[in-house]
Amino acid sequence: MKDILLDDKGDLKLSETGDIQFTDSVKQAIAIRLRWFQNEWKLGPELGIPYYEEAFVKNPSLVLLEDLMRDAILDVEEVTDVENLVLTLDRYLRKLSVSYKVHAGQSSIEGRLTLDV
């Protein structure tokens, strides 16, 4: 699926001439799904991860967050299987690191991103 290319922080990545660029990146689609808050998009309020209810609480359940993230990754059209998903919570820095390995068609894709919680 075509999408506008984003940088590592989620901002538009422009070409040297200032034009937008397009990508077919499954890795980018996964990052978008994992950064998407439930109720963030008024045309699909049920979409996204319920971070306010499940992650931004005193003692978040990593098991529940892992299930929610696994489902979000599987919602990416090209992803057929989530082989590995590891969440690491740094309570002091309030960071959640997400590492994953997925299958999309004949390819295996690995990625890692950090979310502020």
Backbone as CSV, one residue per row, in Angstrom:
resi,resn,N_x,N_y,N_z,CA_x,CA_y,CA_z,C_x,C_y,C_z
1,MET,0.839,-1.165,0.000,0.000,0.000,0.000,0.893,1.239,0.000
2,LYS,0.598,2.181,-0.860,1.375,3.424,-0.945,1.043,4.341,0.220
3,ASP,2.064,5.011,0.730,1.899,5.957,1.823,2.948,7.050,1.658
4,ILE,2.728,8.167,2.301,3.708,9.251,2.291,4.857,8.863,3.217
5,LEU,6.082,9.030,2.750,7.265,8.656,3.522,7.434,9.580,4.727
6,LEU,7.644,8.962,5.886,7.859,9.691,7.133,9.259,9.411,7.657
7,ASP,9.791,10.347,8.450,11.089,10.108,9.077,10.886,9.321,10.373
8,ASP,11.967,9.100,11.120,11.898,8.286,12.341,11.016,8.896,13.426
9,LYS,10.798,10.196,13.367,9.965,10.871,14.368,8.508,10.999,13.927
10,GLY,8.201,10.542,12.709,6.831,10.600,12.219,6.509,11.853,11.425
11,ASP,7.516,12.679,11.143,7.310,13.884,10.343,7.495,13.556,8.864
12,LEU,6.925,14.397,7.994,7.100,14.198,6.559,8.577,14.228,6.198
13,LYS,8.975,13.291,5.357,10.353,13.283,4.867,10.318,13.841,3.446
14,LEU,10.942,14.979,3.270,10.929,15.648,1.977,12.199,15.321,1.199
15,SER,12.064,15.365,-0.125,13.232,15.159,-0.979,14.122,16.398,-0.902
16,GLU,15.269,16.343,-1.549,16.188,17.480,-1.549,15.561,18.707,-2.197
17,THR,14.581,18.482,-3.075,13.907,19.600,-3.744,12.660,20.056,-2.992
18,GLY,12.382,19.430,-1.837,11.247,19.833,-1.019,9.943,19.128,-1.345
19,ASP,10.015,18.103,-2.185,8.814,17.358,-2.555,8.564,16.220,-1.576
20,ILE,7.288,15.836,-1.438,6.984,14.659,-0.631,7.404,13.418,-1.400
21,GLN,7.651,12.347,-0.666,8.050,11.082,-1.271,7.058,10.010,-0.838
22,PHE,6.974,8.948,-1.615,6.057,7.861,-1.301,6.836,6.589,-0.988
23,THR,6.180,5.672,-0.262,6.815,4.421,0.124,5.788,3.301,0.176
24,ASP,6.257,2.079,0.100,5.441,0.883,0.301,5.859,0.189,1.592
25,SER,6.439,0.900,2.520,7.078,0.323,3.694,6.089,-0.282,4.689
26,VAL,6.213,-1.592,4.901,5.426,-2.277,5.926,5.895,-1.810,7.301
27,LYS,7.189,-1.600,7.444,7.752,-1.140,8.718,7.140,0.203,9.121
28,GLN,6.985,1.113,8.162,6.371,2.405,8.456,4.903,2.221,8.823
29,ALA,4.197,1.340,8.129,2.782,1.094,8.438,2.621,0.557,9.860
30,ILE,3.542,-0.307,10.282,3.505,-0.838,11.653,3.754,0.287,12.657
31,ALA,4.750,1.130,12.393,5.057,2.240,13.303,3.856,3.172,13.446
32,ILE,3.161,3.436,12.346,1.971,4.292,12.403,0.906,3.643,13.270
33,ARG,0.671,2.345,13.078,-0.346,1.644,13.878,-0.001,1.657,15.363
34,LEU,1.277,1.486,15.693,1.669,1.438,17.099,1.662,2.818,17.758
35,ARG,1.745,3.867,16.974,1.704,5.226,17.530,0.297,5.828,17.512
36,TRP,-0.665,5.090,17.006,-2.024,5.588,16.805,-2.843,5.420,18.076
37,PHE,-3.306,6.520,18.648,-4.125,6.502,19.858,-5.585,6.251,19.498
38,GLN,-6.253,5.427,20.294,-7.681,5.213,20.105,-8.407,6.548,20.296
39,ASN,-9.417,6.794,19.494,-10.213,8.037,19.473,-9.458,9.221,18.882
40,GLU,-8.278,9.001,18.328,-7.497,10.094,17.754,-8.092,10.557,16.423
41,TRP,-8.633,9.628,15.652,-9.148,9.938,14.320,-10.661,9.932,14.377
42,LYS,-11.295,11.071,14.130,-12.740,11.155,14.312,-13.523,10.333,13.296
43,LEU,-12.911,9.947,12.177,-13.604,9.101,11.208,-13.534,7.622,11.575
44,GLY,-12.691,7.283,12.527,-12.566,5.899,12.989,-12.148,5.872,14.438
45,PRO,-12.993,6.374,15.348,-12.579,6.484,16.751,-12.268,5.147,17.413
46,GLU,-12.779,4.055,16.870,-12.506,2.745,17.457,-11.125,2.220,17.070
47,LEU,-10.496,2.854,16.098,-9.170,2.428,15.654,-8.101,2.962,16.596
48,GLY,-6.977,2.289,16.637,-5.871,2.728,17.479,-5.773,1.920,18.760
49,ILE,-4.779,2.241,19.545,-4.512,1.537,20.803,-4.984,2.419,21.961
50,PRO,-5.697,1.848,22.933,-6.204,2.646,24.060,-5.102,2.963,25.082
51,TYR,-4.157,3.795,24.670,-3.030,4.128,25.538,-3.474,4.819,26.822
52,TYR,-4.424,5.748,26.734,-4.854,6.474,27.940,-5.451,5.529,28.974
53,GLU,-6.168,4.525,28.508,-6.818,3.596,29.427,-5.889,2.479,29.907
54,GLU,-4.929,2.064,29.077,-4.135,0.868,29.384,-2.648,1.117,29.637
55,ALA,-2.067,2.150,29.042,-0.621,2.368,29.191,-0.291,3.515,30.139
56,PHE,-1.091,4.568,30.091,-0.807,5.747,30.911,-1.479,5.621,32.272
57,VAL,-1.256,4.496,32.904,-1.803,4.217,34.232,-0.645,3.843,35.147
58,LYS,-0.926,3.736,36.443,0.146,3.506,37.417,0.915,2.209,37.164
59,ASN,0.242,1.103,37.007,0.904,-0.180,36.761,0.325,-0.825,35.506
60,PRO,0.803,-0.418,34.333,0.236,-0.967,33.106,0.543,-2.456,32.957
61,SER,-0.407,-3.173,32.391,-0.232,-4.599,32.134,0.491,-4.780,30.804
62,LEU,1.735,-5.254,30.867,2.490,-5.479,29.639,1.884,-6.601,28.807
63,VAL,1.247,-7.554,29.459,0.599,-8.651,28.729,-0.546,-8.096,27.885
64,LEU,-1.372,-7.240,28.472,-2.480,-6.639,27.734,-1.963,-5.728,26.627
65,LEU,-0.948,-4.914,26.921,-0.372,-4.044,25.896,0.212,-4.856,24.745
66,GLU,0.848,-5.971,25.067,1.402,-6.828,24.021,0.290,-7.371,23.130
67,ASP,-0.813,-7.802,23.725,-1.949,-8.292,22.935,-2.518,-7.193,22.043
68,LEU,-2.675,-5.994,22.590,-3.207,-4.876,21.812,-2.278,-4.517,20.653
69,MET,-0.970,-4.536,20.916,-0.005,-4.199,19.875,0.081,-5.293,18.820
70,ARG,-0.002,-6.531,19.245,0.001,-7.642,18.288,-1.193,-7.506,17.337
71,ASP,-2.363,-7.203,17.888,-3.556,-7.015,17.054,-3.384,-5.837,16.101
72,ALA,-2.782,-4.740,16.589,-2.566,-3.565,15.744,-1.605,-3.889,14.603
73,ILE,-0.562,-4.648,14.884,0.390,-5.035,13.841,-0.292,-5.931,12.817
74,LEU,-1.107,-6.863,13.281,-1.805,-7.761,12.360,-2.851,-7.032,11.520
75,ASP,-3.257,-5.840,11.942,-4.183,-5.032,11.145,-3.517,-4.428,9.916
76,VAL,-2.181,-4.416,9.877,-1.474,-3.942,8.688,-1.709,-4.975,7.593
77,GLU,-2.209,-4.496,6.474,-2.681,-5.371,5.402,-1.672,-6.434,4.974
78,GLU,-0.418,-6.076,4.843,0.589,-6.991,4.312,1.097,-8.008,5.334
79,VAL,0.896,-7.750,6.619,1.435,-8.618,7.675,0.587,-9.877,7.796
80,THR,1.259,-11.030,7.726,0.558,-12.311,7.836,0.774,-12.983,9.184
81,ASP,1.870,-12.634,9.878,2.160,-13.281,11.157,3.113,-12.407,11.973
82,VAL,2.910,-12.407,13.278,3.845,-11.749,14.197,4.636,-12.864,14.861
83,GLU,5.898,-13.007,14.459,6.737,-14.080,14.994,7.226,-13.761,16.400
84,ASN,7.581,-12.502,16.626,8.146,-12.119,17.914,7.725,-10.689,18.232
85,LEU,7.354,-10.464,19.487,6.993,-9.128,19.949,7.452,-9.009,21.395
86,VAL,8.342,-8.055,21.655,8.896,-7.876,22.996,8.692,-6.426,23.421
87,LEU,8.075,-6.252,24.588,7.885,-4.927,25.165,8.789,-4.784,26.380
88,THR,9.474,-3.652,26.477,10.324,-3.361,27.625,9.945,-1.990,28.154
89,LEU,9.501,-1.951,29.398,9.051,-0.705,30.007,10.127,-0.165,30.936
90,ASP,10.547,1.071,30.700,11.453,1.777,31.598,10.585,2.734,32.410
91,ARG,10.242,2.327,33.619,9.322,3.115,34.449,9.924,4.464,34.852
92,TYR,11.229,4.500,35.034,11.886,5.739,35.448,11.833,6.790,34.329
93,LEU,12.195,6.383,33.110,12.186,7.305,31.971,10.825,7.391,31.287
94,ARG,9.892,6.521,31.698,8.550,6.454,31.117,8.621,6.224,29.608
95,LYS,9.383,5.195,29.232,9.549,4.817,27.830,9.165,3.353,27.671
96,LEU,8.482,3.058,26.586,8.130,1.686,26.246,8.818,1.345,24.937
97,SER,9.749,0.392,24.986,10.437,-0.057,23.782,9.696,-1.261,23.226
98,VAL,9.472,-1.229,21.929,8.752,-2.300,21.250,9.665,-2.860,20.171
99,SER,9.968,-4.151,20.269,10.747,-4.844,19.243,9.857,-5.913,18.641
100,TYR,9.926,-6.068,17.328,9.061,-7.047,16.679,9.749,-7.687,15.474
101,LYS,9.255,-8.857,15.137,9.630,-9.533,13.905,8.341,-10.076,13.316
102,VAL,8.049,-9.680,12.081,6.803,-10.081,11.432,7.101,-10.702,10.075
103,HIS,6.101,-11.376,9.550,6.172,-11.918,8.193,5.173,-11.164,7.335
104,ALA,5.634,-10.737,6.174,4.788,-10.060,5.196,5.097,-10.691,3.848
105,GLY,4.192,-11.536,3.387,4.471,-12.278,2.164,5.631,-13.224,2.404
106,GLN,6.647,-13.157,1.556,7.827,-14.010,1.689,8.926,-13.354,2.529
107,SER,8.690,-12.147,3.005,9.716,-11.388,3.727,9.522,-11.439,5.235
108,SER,10.643,-11.370,5.943,10.633,-11.169,7.393,11.101,-9.746,7.644
109,ILE,10.394,-9.054,8.512,10.707,-7.660,8.789,10.889,-7.500,10.289
110,GLU,12.002,-6.885,10.681,12.265,-6.616,12.091,12.271,-5.113,12.302
111,GLY,11.767,-4.712,13.457,11.746,-3.288,13.756,11.762,-3.046,15.242
112,ARG,12.036,-1.808,15.581,12.074,-1.399,16.986,11.683,0.069,17.037
113,LEU,10.846,0.412,18.003,10.522,1.805,18.224,10.298,2.038,19.700
114,THR,10.429,3.279,20.107,10.265,3.649,21.506,9.129,4.650,21.612
115,LEU,8.240,4.383,22.561,7.080,5.241,22.786,7.199,5.893,24.155
116,ASP,6.784,7.133,24.256,6.736,7.817,25.548,5.450,7.428,26.257
117,VAL,5.571,6.913,27.475,4.391,6.554,28.258,4.470,7.255,29.591
